[in-house]
Amino acid sequence: MTTAVNLETEVWRALGTVLDPELDQSVAELDFVAELRVDGSDVHVDLRLPTYFCAPNFAYLMVADAHDAVRAVDGVQRVRVRLLDHFASEEINAGVAAGSGFSDSFPGLAAGELEELRTTFLRKAHVAYQETIAQQLLRDGVPHEQLVTTRLGELPASTALERLRRRREQLGLPAGPDALLLLDEQGRAIPVENLSARLRFARTTRVSIEGNAGWCRGLLDTRYGSQTGAQQGAGLH
Amino acid sequence: MYAKDGVEYFIVDSHIHFWDGTPANQANRYGEGFLNCFYDYHRNLSPESELWSLEQFQKQSEDKILHDLFEVGYVDKAIMQPTYLTDFFVNGFNTTEQDGALAEKHPDKFIVNGAWDPRDGEAGLGALERLAERWQLQGIKLYTAEWKGESKGWKLSDPWSYRYLEKCQELGIKNIHIHKGPTIYPLNRDAFDVADVDDVATAFPELNFIVEHVGLPRLEDFCWIATQEPNVYGGLAVAMPFIHSRPRYFAQIIGELLYWLDENRITFSSDYAIWTPKWLVEKFVDFQIPEDMQSEYGALTTDIKRKVLGLNAAALYDIEVPAHMRAAEPQVPAGREPVASEMNQEAMSS
């Protein structure tokens, strides 16, 4: 039988897989979990965001993903996830609880579900991790011709590499040791003549994602002050 | 005017507000939430010495704005950008009329911009004509995330938006400032998507599109569009204050903008009253790209600083700049080779 302590650990692990799509970090890492309560096999999660007007579609994804991730944990019977202090809290919480999908939660305002949006941001994150790893190799003196043929299995372990692999799996791109480090969104190799331009734009994407993450962390801190969330940090996602 | 080390800088604060965010004017929880969200921006990015109380932040007196901008803030000319938000605030948050009443008392200090909303249809076109005549508009501020009854936002590429842009062209309003907020509609798309700027910048080459807060939080998408569209500019509202709290990130923003745009298409602004110009101007003149980043981004020259702080906006609004404060190099139109033509566009599609 799963003990309460173990169950709570497992729920945290699950929340560590729930991404803020825009920032490519988990809601646990970002300190968006205001409260986690495990009561027998019932789990209650409160989420909080940096501003009242954070984009509602991303907010919806986080609440829905948290609900699904926690629900999938062995031993969890009932889940309630609530978003606090947001202009669309009511619609989002009701929609996720009823499992009614995004479009139905915002009748007339959404022209479809959110998978494409999610994919757009997974791709941005994928590009940014490729750039992080490629820059390190360039600094180490690896020439361009070699960089475009470098495979994941040849690379030393790193956080960026681990995250790159996970994004590849989510995007359905090759993620094994034989996969090339540098692939476009269709999974094709990058011709060496396109490498510089591609890395240059990838850097802008990375700067943007990292900058936004810093800004959101700052705003969360300003909004909630020293009231820390339910847990500091969490594992990889 | 700001002087430091024998160099004089002409200052145009190209995005300021004269707002009423007091509880009495807040129409509902959204108005309260909006003002408080701005106040958190203020608290998060201001130096401690510049922090205001919530009450000070909610509304500024005429004396206060004149003091902050012109007496101590070094500003030579301030461009007032309205933000109506009439669904959130009883009398509007910051309307052209509110701005204009102050500007008329100080015509040498302010430039009044107007606003339009494509959802006002035919009637709005007539109202725009009257507004343009009343305030001699040279510029327009658009807020695509604005709520209007059932509608929770709009796109620049909407058919009625094209009608309004044609009207601007006809009326000689050439500067279109775009504020991308967290647009609610359509909810299943990226709220900060700037792709519609690309469409209209191509369709209206005679208009200038100044994207406020340089597209943040989509700096990369903004840069990608701006590098291909010579009539797209980056306004530094909201980006400027990072100079204090996160100077390396600020260096990255400026460095990326200089790479993808050029030094002639970046404009300074404080976004008053979220922040005040005094400390932003002082810090920007003192600022340099950190040495370890200069191999990527280069260094900021006096001319770049002069252009960003005032000369670029002065060129957009035909503001006369005293000869000794102009850039040493003659102002040239954006001459950078578009990056899209240097590279395989398809290879960049991700």
HADDOCK unambig.tbl for C-alpha pairs under 7 A between the chains (distance, minus, plus):
assign (segid A and resid 51 and name CA) (segid B and resid 37 and name CA) 6.16 0.50 0.50
assign (segid A and resid 52 and name CA) (segid B and resid 33 and name CA) 6.10 0.50 0.50
assign (segid A and resid 52 and name CA) (segid B and resid 37 and name CA) 6.65 0.50 0.50
assign (segid A and resid 54 and name CA) (segid B and resid 182 and name CA) 6.94 0.50 0.50
assign (segid A and resid 55 and name CA) (segid B and resid 182 and name CA) 5.50 0.50 0.50
assign (segid A and resid 55 and name CA) (segid B and resid 191 and name CA) 6.48 0.50 0.50
assign (segid A and resid 57 and name CA) (segid B and resid 187 and name CA) 5.86 0.50 0.50
assign (segid A and resid 57 and name CA) (segid B and resid 188 and name CA) 6.41 0.50 0.50
assign (segid A and resid 109 and name CA) (segid B and resid 185 and name CA) 5.76 0.50 0.50
assign (segid A and resid 109 and name CA) (segid B and resid 186 and name CA) 5.80 0.50 0.50
assign (segid A and resid 109 and name CA) (segid B and resid 187 and name CA) 6.02 0.50 0.50
assign (segid A and resid 110 and name CA) (segid B and resid 185 and name CA) 6.90 0.50 0.50
assign (segid A and resid 110 and name CA) (segid B and resid 186 and name CA) 5.32 0.50 0.50
assign (segid A and resid 110 and name CA) (segid B and resid 187 and name CA) 4.77 0.50 0.50
assign (segid A and resid 110 and name CA) (segid B and resid 188 and name CA) 5.46 0.50 0.50
assign (segid A and resid 111 and name CA) (segid B and resid 186 and name CA) 6.58 0.50 0.50
assign (segid A and resid 111 and name CA) (segid B and resid 188 and name CA) 6.41 0.50 0.50
assign (segid A and resid 112 and name CA) (segid B and resid 188 and name CA) 6.02 0.50 0.50
assign (segid A and resid 113 and name CA) (segid B and resid 188 and name CA) 6.06 0.50 0.50
assign (segid A and resid 114 and name CA) (segid B and resid 188 and name CA) 5.41 0.50 0.50
assign (segid A and resid 117 and name CA) (segid B and resid 188 and name CA) 6.78 0.50 0.50
assign (segid A and resid 117 and name CA) (segid B and resid 189 and name CA) 6.06 0.50 0.50
assign (segid A and resid 117 and name CA) (segid B and resid 190 and name CA) 6.46 0.50 0.50
assign (segid A and resid 184 and name CA) (segid B and resid 350 and name CA) 6.72 0.50 0.50
assign (segid A and resid 185 and name CA) (segid B and resid 350 and name CA) 5.71 0.50 0.50
assign (segid A and resid 194 and name CA) (segid B and resid 343 and name CA) 6.81 0.50 0.50
assign (segid A and resid 194 and name CA) (segid B and resid 344 and name CA) 6.74 0.50 0.50
assign (segid A and resid 194 and name CA) (segid B and resid 347 and name CA) 6.92 0.50 0.50
assign (segid A and resid 197 and name CA) (segid B and resid 343 and name CA) 6.46 0.50 0.50
assign (segid A and resid 198 and name CA) (segid B and resid 348 and name CA) 6.12 0.50 0.50
assign (segid A and resid 204 and name CA) (segid B and resid 220 and name CA) 5.41 0.50 0.50
assign (segid A and resid 204 and name CA) (segid B and resid 256 and name CA) 6.76 0.50 0.50
assign (segid A and resid 205 and name CA) (segid B and resid 220 and name CA) 5.21 0.50 0.50
assign (segid A and resid 208 and name CA) (segid B and resid 217 and name CA) 6.93 0.50 0.50
assign (segid A and resid 208 and name CA) (segid B and resid 218 and name CA) 6.66 0.50 0.50
assign (segid A and resid 208 and name CA) (segid B and resid 219 and name CA) 5.73 0.50 0.50
assign (segid A and resid 208 and name CA) (segid B and resid 220 and name CA) 6.28 0.50 0.50
assign (segid A and resid 211 and name CA) (segid B and resid 249 and name CA) 6.52 0.50 0.50
assign (segid A and resid 212 and name CA) (segid B and resid 217 and name CA) 6.12 0.50 0.50
assign (segid A and resid 218 and name CA) (segid B and resid 44 and name CA) 6.45 0.50 0.50
assign (segid A and resid 219 and name CA) (segid B and resid 40 and name CA) 6.67 0.50 0.50
assign (segid A and resid 219 and name CA) (segid B and resid 44 and name CA) 6.23 0.50 0.50
assign (segid A and resid 222 and name CA) (segid B and resid 40 and name CA) 6.28 0.50 0.50
assign (segid A and resid 222 and name CA) (segid B and resid 43 and name CA) 6.97 0.50 0.50
assign (segid A and resid 222 and name CA) (segid B and resid 44 and name CA) 5.85 0.50 0.50
assign (segid A and resid 223 and name CA) (segid B and resid 40 and name CA) 6.55 0.50 0.50
